[in-house]
Amino acid sequence: MDTLISEIENRPIKCPECSQLMADLGLDFKAPKKTAFKKWEIVEGLYTIGKVFHSCGCSGPGYIPQNRLEYKDYLIDKLKLYQEYLVDCQNLSKESIPDKDERLVYWSQRIFQLKEEMLHQGFAVN
C-alpha cells in the first residue's frame, strides 16, 4: 500500500493545456486567474527561488507577495536574511558544525538564486 501511495504522490502531472510537466507548488497553493499575468510572474519567480506552498494546514502557506512592489520587498528581505545566515555560518568553527562547507555552499547558492531572480525582474541588486 505504501508503494502505491508513493507512486501516486510522485507521479508526474502534465498541464491539461500545454502538456508540459507541472511544478509541485504544494497543497496550499492558490492559483491566480489565468489572465493575472503579473501574479503568475511572481509565482514563477517564487518557485524559482525555492518557495513552495506546503504546510501542515495549521499555519497556511505564509506570506505571498501580491504585486511587484511587495515582491521586490520580499526578495530584498530574503536576501538580507540569507546573507545573515551565511555570515553566521562563516563565523562558526568546523568543530561546532562539521557540515560547515555544505552550509556555506547552500546559503551562497540561495543568495545567488535570489540575485538572479532580482535581475530577471529588473530590480536593483546590492
N, C-alpha and C positions, 0 to 999 in steps of 0.2 A: 504493500500500500504506500509506503514512504517513497518508493521509487516512482510510482505513478504520480504522486503529488509533486515530486521534484521535477519530473518530466513536464508536467502541465505548467508549473510555475516558471520554468526556464525555457519554454519553447519560444522560438522567435515569432513575433507577431508582425504582420505586414499591414501597412496602411491600405484601407479599402479603396482609396482614390489613386494612389501612385504606385502601390505595390512595393515601396521601399520599407526596409525594416524600421519599426517604430522604437523609440527610446523608452526605457522603463523609467518614467518620472515619479513613480510611486502612487500609492492608493489615494493620497491626499491631494494629488494634482487636480486642479480645476482648470480645464482648457478655456482660453478666451474664445470669443466668437471667431469664426474663420476670417472674417473681414477686419479683425482688430490686428492689423499687421504690425504696428508698433509694439503691442503687447507680446506678439509672437516673437519679435526680435529679442525682447527682454527674456522670454522663456528660453529661447535658443542660447542666449548668452549665459544665463544662469546654469543651464545644463553643461555648457562648455567649461565652466569653471568648477563643475562638480556639485552644484546644488541640485538636489532631488527632493521629492516631497514624500518621504517615508516618515511615519511616526507610529506610535503605539495607538493613536486615536485619542489620547488624553489631551495632548497639548496642540494638536494640529500641526500644520507644516511650517509654522514660524512665519516670520516677516517675508512678504513678497512685494518687491517694488512694483508700482502700478504705472509709472511713466518714466521718461528718460531722466528727468532730474532726480527722482528717487533712486533710479538705477545707478546713476553716477555716484550719488552719495553712498549707496550700498557698496559699490565697488571700492570707493575710497576708504570706507570704514573697514572693509575686509582686508584691503591691502595693508593698512596700518596694523591691524590685529595680527596678520600673518608675519609681518616684519618684526613685531614684538616677539612672537613665538620663535622666530629664527634667532633673534638676539639672545633670548633666554636660553635657547638650546646651545648656542655658541659659548655661553658663559658657564655651562655645566661641564664637569670633568667627565672623561671617558669612564672613570671608575663609578661615578654615580649613575650614568646611563650608558651601558655597554653598546647600545644601538645608536649612539650619537650621530655617526656618519649617515645612517639611513634617515634619521630625523632631519638632519641638515639638508639632505637631498630632497626629502619630501616637502619641507617648507620652502625651499628655493624653487622647486617646480610649481608649487601653488602660487607663489609670488609671480613667477614668470607667466603662468596662465592668466592671472588677473591683469597683469600689464598688457598682455596680448589682447585680451578682451577690451580693455580700456582703449587701446589704439584702434581696434576694429570698430568700436563705437564712435571714434572721433573725440574721445575725452583726453585731456592732457594727463600725462604720466609723469610723476615726480620721481 
